[in-house]
Amino acid sequence: MITRIFRKLKLFRRGQAGFTLIELAATLAICGIIAVGVTMANAQVIRQTVRNNDYTTANRQVLNAMRWISRDAQMAQTISNWENFPASGNLTFSWETWDNLDVEAVYSVDADFELRRTFTVEGSPPQVNLIAQYVDIDPALSYCNWDDEELTLTLTGTVGEGTRVVNVTRLGTTANRSKL
């Protein structure tokens, strides 16, 4: 019954035996080349996606750190310990609130390259917050300058490993309100 259907559809003709070995080999070679190309394209897309994610992470971390430090710098009446920040020192902002309470915000980078803010208001226990991760403490990449009027902070976030390291550097300048 099936042979009658095939004969009617003329899918198989008499004397046709099928594909030759050369045709099959050529087909497999073409399929192999296509598979290699697709695999290489996928690998490239994955590498670029990882790199983009690392860049975005480093950028967001640095921008968040700049936002917090800028906010406290604008409030500060005194800025101290800026010379070695973030490589080996703590950056300290101090001010007095409208109701005469002394406030201190201290920024430090720990051994895990995490920027922490210790915020203390007179008469209350200190609050320690994680502000940013992946902060590079190399003095050539991250440093702070203070000239009694402006705080200039250059921070670099470093994300990735080996040859796939991504550095993002941002520069921020904040005027001190006590000098305005």
C-alpha positions as CSV (number, residue, x, y, z in Angstrom):
1,M,0.0,0.0,0.0
2,I,2.8,2.5,0.9
3,T,4.7,1.6,-2.3
4,R,1.6,2.4,-4.3
5,I,1.3,5.8,-2.6
6,F,5.0,6.5,-3.3
7,R,4.6,5.5,-6.9
8,K,1.6,7.7,-7.4
9,L,3.5,10.6,-5.8
10,K,6.5,9.7,-7.9
11,L,8.9,10.3,-5.0
12,F,10.9,7.3,-5.9
13,R,11.7,6.4,-9.5
14,R,13.1,3.2,-10.9
15,G,16.8,3.2,-11.0
16,Q,17.3,5.9,-8.4
17,A,19.3,4.5,-5.6
18,G,19.7,7.5,-3.3
19,F,22.5,9.9,-2.4
20,T,26.1,9.2,-3.3
21,L,28.9,9.2,-0.7
22,I,30.3,12.4,-2.2
23,E,27.0,14.2,-1.8
24,L,26.7,13.1,1.8
25,A,30.3,14.1,2.6
26,A,29.8,17.6,1.0
27,T,26.5,18.0,3.0
28,L,28.3,17.1,6.3
29,A,31.2,19.5,5.5
30,I,28.8,22.4,4.9
31,C,26.8,21.6,8.0
32,G,30.1,21.5,10.0
33,I,31.2,24.8,8.7
34,I,27.9,26.4,9.6
35,A,28.0,24.8,13.1
36,V,31.5,26.2,13.7
37,G,30.4,29.7,12.6
38,V,27.3,29.6,14.9
39,T,29.4,28.4,17.8
40,M,32.0,31.1,17.4
41,A,29.3,33.8,17.1
42,N,27.6,32.6,20.3
43,A,30.9,32.6,22.1
44,Q,31.5,36.2,20.9
45,V,28.1,37.3,22.1
46,I,28.6,35.7,25.5
47,R,32.0,37.4,25.9
48,Q,30.6,40.8,24.9
49,T,27.6,40.4,27.3
50,V,29.9,39.6,30.2
51,R,32.1,42.6,29.3
52,N,29.0,44.9,29.1
53,N,27.7,43.6,32.5
54,D,31.1,44.2,34.1
55,Y,31.2,47.7,32.7
56,T,27.7,48.5,33.9
57,T,28.5,47.1,37.4
58,A,31.7,49.1,37.7
59,N,30.0,52.3,36.4
60,R,27.0,52.0,38.8
61,Q,29.2,51.3,41.8
62,V,31.4,54.3,41.1
63,L,28.5,56.6,40.4
64,N,26.8,55.5,43.7
65,A,30.0,56.2,45.6
66,M,30.3,59.6,44.0
67,R,26.7,60.5,44.9
68,W,27.1,59.6,48.6
69,I,30.5,61.3,49.0
70,S,29.3,64.4,47.1
71,R,26.2,64.7,49.3
72,D,28.3,64.6,52.5
73,A,30.9,67.0,51.1
74,Q,28.2,69.5,50.4
75,M,27.0,69.3,54.0
76,A,30.5,69.2,55.6
77,Q,32.0,72.1,57.5
78,T,35.3,70.3,57.8
79,I,36.9,67.8,55.5
80,S,39.9,65.8,56.8
81,N,42.1,62.8,56.0
82,W,41.6,63.3,52.3
83,E,45.3,63.0,51.4
84,N,45.6,59.2,51.3
85,F,42.0,58.3,50.4
86,P,41.1,55.7,49.3
87,A,44.5,54.0,49.2
88,S,45.3,53.9,52.9
89,G,43.2,56.5,54.7
90,N,39.7,57.4,55.6
91,L,37.9,60.4,54.2
92,T,36.1,62.3,57.0
93,F,33.3,64.9,56.8
94,S,32.1,66.7,59.8
95,W,29.3,69.2,60.3
96,E,26.9,70.6,62.9
97,T,23.1,70.3,62.2
98,W,20.6,73.1,62.7
99,D,19.8,71.7,66.1
100,N,23.4,71.8,67.2
101,L,24.2,68.0,66.9
102,D,27.6,67.0,65.7
103,V,27.6,64.7,62.7
104,E,30.5,62.8,61.2
105,A,30.6,60.7,58.0
106,V,33.7,58.6,57.5
107,Y,34.4,56.7,54.2
108,S,36.9,53.8,54.1
109,V,37.8,51.1,51.7
110,D,38.4,47.7,53.2
111,A,40.5,44.7,52.1
112,D,37.7,43.5,49.8
113,F,37.6,46.8,47.9
114,E,34.3,47.8,49.4
115,L,33.6,51.4,50.2
116,R,31.9,51.8,53.6
117,R,30.3,54.8,55.2
118,T,30.3,55.1,58.9
119,F,27.7,57.8,59.9
120,T,27.6,59.0,63.4
121,V,25.3,61.6,64.9
122,E,26.1,62.9,68.4
123,G,24.5,60.7,71.0
124,S,23.6,57.7,68.8
125,P,25.5,54.6,67.8
126,P,27.3,54.7,64.4
127,Q,25.6,53.3,61.3
128,V,27.8,51.5,58.8
129,N,26.6,51.2,55.2
130,L,28.1,49.5,52.2
131,I,28.2,52.2,49.6
132,A,30.1,50.6,46.7
133,Q,32.0,47.5,45.7
134,Y,35.0,47.0,43.4
135,V,36.7,50.3,44.3
136,D,40.2,50.4,43.0
137,I,42.6,51.7,45.6
138,D,45.6,52.2,43.3
139,P,46.7,55.9,43.9
140,A,47.2,56.3,40.2
141,L,43.5,55.4,39.5
142,S,41.6,56.7,42.6
143,Y,42.6,59.8,44.6
144,C,41.2,62.8,46.3
145,N,42.2,66.5,46.3
146,W,41.0,69.3,48.6
147,D,41.8,73.0,48.3
148,D,39.5,74.5,51.0
149,E,36.9,75.3,48.4
150,E,36.4,72.2,46.3
151,L,36.7,68.5,46.8
152,T,37.8,66.7,43.6
153,L,37.5,63.0,43.7
154,T,38.6,60.5,41.1
155,L,37.3,57.0,41.7
156,T,37.9,53.9,39.6
157,G,35.8,50.7,39.7
158,T,37.5,47.5,38.6
159,V,35.4,44.5,37.7
160,G,36.5,41.3,36.0
161,E,39.4,38.8,36.1
162,G,42.6,38.2,34.1
163,T,42.5,39.7,30.6
164,R,38.8,40.6,30.9
165,V,39.3,43.4,33.5
166,V,37.1,46.5,33.0
167,N,38.0,49.8,34.6
168,V,35.6,52.7,34.9
169,T,36.9,56.0,36.2
170,R,34.7,59.0,37.1
171,L,35.7,62.5,38.2
172,G,33.6,64.5,40.6
173,T,34.0,68.0,42.0
174,T,32.0,69.3,44.9
175,A,32.0,72.8,46.3
176,N,32.1,73.0,50.1
177,R,29.0,74.8,51.5
178,S,31.0,76.5,54.3
179,K,32.9,78.4,51.7
180,L,29.9,79.5,49.7
